[in-house]
Amino acid sequence: MRARPIQTDTAESFGPRLDRRDFFKWTGAAGLAAAAPAAAFGAPVGAPLTARQRAARFLAQCTFGGDLALIDQVAATGLEAWLDAQLALPPSLVLPQVEMAFEADPEYDDQFAYCDWAWWENALTAPDIVRHRLVYTLSQIFVISRNEETLFDSAFAVGAYHDVLARHVFGNFRDLLLAVALQPSMGVYLSHLNNRRSDPSINRFPDENFARELMQLFSIGLYLLNSDGTRKLDAQGQPIPTYGNAEITEMAKIFTGLTLVPEGDLPVEFGMRWDTLHVPMMMYEPEHEPGPKTLLGGFVVPDGQTGMQDITMAIDHLAQHPNVGPFIGTHFIKFLVTSNPSPAYVARVAAAFDDNGSGVRGDLKAVWKAVLLDPEARGEANLSDPHFGKVREPFVRWMQLGRAFHATSASGRFRHFGGAVPGDDEDTRETNFMAQYPFFSPSVFNFFSPTHQPAGALTQAGLVAPEMEIIHAYTSIAMINAMDRAVLEEEYISDLWDFPVWLDLDQEIELVETGGPVALVDHLELLLTHGTLSAGTRQIVINAILPIAEPFDQVTLAVYLMAISPEAAVQR
C-alpha cells in the first residue's frame, strides 16, 4: 500500500519533525564522532552469521535479492536444497509475453516497451528468481545490445535472445554456445547474419567479427590457461595466445551462409531482412564457404560437409578446449561472488565444468552450484578479508531495492528507462543513473571489463574491481539521487512517469511502531547489507531516526541511509 508522498525540495524534507540541518547533524561529522570510534567503520563482522544472515548473503549472490519471507524460506530449507529447487523450475520467458502484448495492442507507439515490461515483471515477480539473475549474468558475457540500430526497436528479437539464454542457462555449455551462434540477434549484432563466402575477384572475404568474439569473449579467452585460471607461460615467461589471425580467418569461414528464415511460404532469399529475428538462422548453402577449415591446434573441419555440420563441429571443438572451464568459471565467480577469486576456487569450478560428477562436461547446473556453494563463497572468514567480495553493480543494487520492498505496480506493468551511457537530454540524464541496463551495453565488451583496475590502492595490490569502471563522479551521485527519489519521493520505477511503480514499506512501518528503531535497522540490515553492516554505520542510522516521531518518516530515512551505505554498495 502506498503511503503519503514526502517532499524533498524543502527544508522539511523528512517531515516537520526533522529538517535537513538536523539530518546532517546526526549523519555528518558530529554524528559520526558520536556514533562510534573511527576504527568501527568497515570493521569485520565478529560474531558468526545467523541462519537468516547466511540466507540473505546467499540470495544477494545468486538472485536480485529477497524480502524477509524469502530469506526465512531459504534459511529453513537450506542453501543447497533451495538452490536445487530453483534449478528445477521451468523458465519464465519474455517472448510469449511480448507476442501477447503485441496482439492486444499492435499500434502502441513504443513496441519495445513490451519486452521491457516482460523482463521487469519476470525479474521482480516470477518464481524462478535464480534463473533471472544468472541469465542477466550470461547476457553480460554473451553480449548483444540495443545500441545496434536493427535491435533498438525489435522487442521480438531481443525477447527471443533473452529466452535462448533462459532456456540454456541450466543446460550444457556446448548447447548454449551453439544456440547463441544461431540466434539472429547475435547474427545482427556481430554481423555473421548474411555473412557471404569468399570472392577474391572482388576482394570479398567473410566477416570476422563473430569468429573473433566467439573465441575471445564467449569461450576460451586470449591466452592459454592453467586449470586454476592462471596463464600458461612460454620459455621466455610470456603468456601464450590461444589463437592468431589465421585461426580467426578460418573460423570466419565456418560462419558463412547463415540467413533468416523467410516468412510464411516465401522462398529463401539470402540477404533479405525478414521479420523473423526471433527464429534461429538457417543455412543457405550456396553462400557457405567450401573447403576444409583449420581451427585451433591444427584441428581440421573437413571438406564436403554441409554448412550446419561445419558449425556444429566448430562449436564442439571450442567447447572441448581446456580453457573453457577456467575462463567461463572465472567470469561467473566475478559476476556473482568476488572480483578476485583464489586460484583454488577457480580450479574447483573448472573441475565441475570438466566433469559434473557423472562424466558430463559443460553441465552448467553443476558449474553454478560449484560457484555458489564453494567454501570460498560461503566461508564467513572471508568477511574480514579485505581482498574478498565485490562492488555491487548499480543495476543489481536497484533491483535488490525493488525485491526487498515488494515493488508494486498499479498498472500491472513494470518498466524503467536507464540506458547504457549518460544522455544529452534532461529526461535521459534523469533516468540514466546506472550506466547499465539489460541488453543495452555500449559494446560487445559489456558495461565494464573483468580486468578493470581503478587507479590507487587496488592496482598497487594487484587487485581488480570490474564494476568500478562504471562507478564514477556521475553515477555515484546519480545513484544516491535515484535512491532519494525511490524512497523519499516514492518514484521507484516508471515508464517516463506514466506507469508508476513504488515500494511497499507497510511491513517496515509496522515493525518500527512495535519494535522501535533498533528492530527496524536489524531488519534492514538483513535486506540491504546481508550480515555485513558495521557497528559504526548501524549506529549512525539509529541516531538519525531516533529524533523522528513519525514512523513513516523513520522508515523512509532509515531505508534511504541503508540503501546508500558503503555496506550496501559492496558485497562481501
Disulfide bonds with the S-S distance in Angstrom:
none
